[in-house]
Amino acid sequence: MKILIREGSAAKNLDELKDLYRTNPENIMLCSDDLHPEMLMKGHIDRMVAKLISEGFDVFDVIRSCTVNPVLHYGLSGGLA
């Protein structure tokens, strides 16, 4: 099971779930949903990454959650073996 931490237009759960990085970073993926183009111009997953790193979460765990973890989970071609 993977944990999707979402910051969308309505649901926002980064603050509630971010402490899971301390125990389960390999199971976390960052995502967003239902964002309009003007909202994307203000930032999206990059804002989540910046916030987590500024709060002292491990940079490699955070980057992995929006790169490697989704590739492995969804079996994307060109992914890591």
C-alpha positions in Angstrom: 0.0 0.0 0.0 1.2 3.5 -0.8 0.3 6.8 0.9 -0.6 9.6 -1.5 -0.1 13.0 0.2 -2.4 15.3 -1.7 -2.6 19.1 -2.0 -5.4 19.7 -4.4 -8.0 22.3 -4.9 -10.2 21.0 -2.1 -8.4 18.2 -0.2 -5.1 19.1 1.4 -3.4 16.6 3.7 0.3 17.4 3.6 0.3 18.9 7.1 -1.6 15.9 8.6 0.5 13.2 6.9 4.0 14.7 6.6 5.3 13.0 9.7 5.0 9.6 7.9 8.3 10.6 6.2 10.0 9.8 9.5 8.8 6.1 9.4 7.7 5.2 5.9 9.3 7.4 3.2 9.5 4.5 0.8 5.7 4.3 0.7 4.9 8.0 0.2 4.0 9.7 -3.1 3.1 13.3 -3.5 0.2 14.3 -5.8 -2.3 16.9 -6.6 -5.7 16.9 -8.3 -8.2 19.1 -9.8 -6.0 22.1 -10.2 -6.8 24.7 -12.7 -4.1 26.2 -15.0 -3.9 29.4 -13.0 -3.4 27.4 -9.8 -0.6 25.4 -11.4 1.2 28.7 -12.3 1.5 29.3 -8.5 3.2 26.0 -8.0 2.2 22.4 -7.4 4.3 19.4 -6.3 7.4 21.7 -6.3 5.8 23.8 -3.5 5.1 20.6 -1.5 8.8 19.6 -1.9 10.1 23.0 -0.9 7.8 23.1 2.2 8.9 19.7 3.4 12.6 20.4 2.9 12.3 23.8 4.6 10.7 22.0 7.6 13.7 19.7 7.9 12.5 16.5 6.2 15.2 14.5 4.5 15.8 15.9 1.0 16.3 12.5 -0.5 13.1 11.0 1.0 11.1 14.0 -0.3 12.6 13.9 -3.8 12.1 10.1 -3.9 8.4 10.5 -3.1 7.7 12.4 -6.3 10.1 10.6 -8.6 11.2 7.1 -7.8 8.3 5.9 -5.7 5.7 6.6 -8.4 7.8 5.1 -11.1 8.2 1.9 -9.2 4.6 1.8 -8.0 3.1 2.3 -11.4 5.7 0.2 -13.2 6.5 3.0 -15.7 8.7 2.1 -18.6 12.3 3.3 -18.1 11.8 3.0 -14.4 14.3 1.7 -11.9 14.5 -2.0 -11.4 
